[in-house]
Amino acid sequence: MTTVTTSWDDGDVLDLKVAELLDKYGIKGTFYITKNYRKERLSEEDIKKLSTRHEIGAHTLTHPDLPKVSYETKLAEMGGSKQWLESVLGKEVPMFCYPFGRYNDESMRAAKASGFIGARTTVLGSIKTPSNPFDMSTTVHVYPLPFRKKDAHTFYWRYLLQPWWQRGGELHKLGVPLYAMRSFETAACAAFDIAKAKGGVYHLWGHSWEIERYDLWEEFERVLKYIGNRQDCDYVTNGEVVTSTS
């Protein structure tokens, strides 16, 4: 049985569109929400509604670069975001996600001390169940491949191959063939096929506002259609991945 989980960062209002698509294809998501970061953040009412179908996770109060701030600031940012979301939802918020994907040993200790059961990173190319719940890796990022873009129609020529260098290596180590990295869609589907063949956890993650910026909605939905509604897959939240392996 292959485990499928997804996660979505920052709490932009476009997360509602992501959630609708996840629901359409029987896939669960964990939505990591920052209180003061996105200009068009989900309202507290939206967060409550989203929590009836998906998991809500914390993502700090202001989205700082955690390795660059003091341990006390880490605790205030992590614990404060947990307390805020729990006051909104009236229930526990068990999972955390490191802003910018940047973290260190002290960040992991702070997340545990703040009362979380696990924390997600932005490390790619993994289908392994997390051996350390505060070092949860992912499989594929919803992001343009193989070329860097400024928006849906303009390439970022100075860093044209950046997505290839940043993401291609880890996906190739997983076994995704180079020809499958011609687009996000083909890479994501190829990685899913590997997870199906080997077993493990297929973890798709992204930002709804990036899907909008790069006009990836159609590709994204085709990937969800490919990986969703399968009888031989177990669709779970990030928190359920952690609790099933603890």
Secondary structure, DSSP 8 states (H G I E B T S, - for coil): -EEEEEEEEE-BTTHHHHHHHHHHTT--EEEEE-SSS-TTB--HHHHHHHHTTSEEEE--SS---GGGS-HHHHHHHHHHHHHHHHHHHSS---EEE-GGG---HHHHHHHHHTT-SEEE----S--S--SSTTSB--SEE----SS-BSSSS-B-GGGTTHHIIIIIHHHHHHT--GGGGGSHHHHHHHHHHHHHHH-EEEEEEE-HHHHHHTT-HHHHHHHHHHHSS-TTEEE--HHHHHHHH-
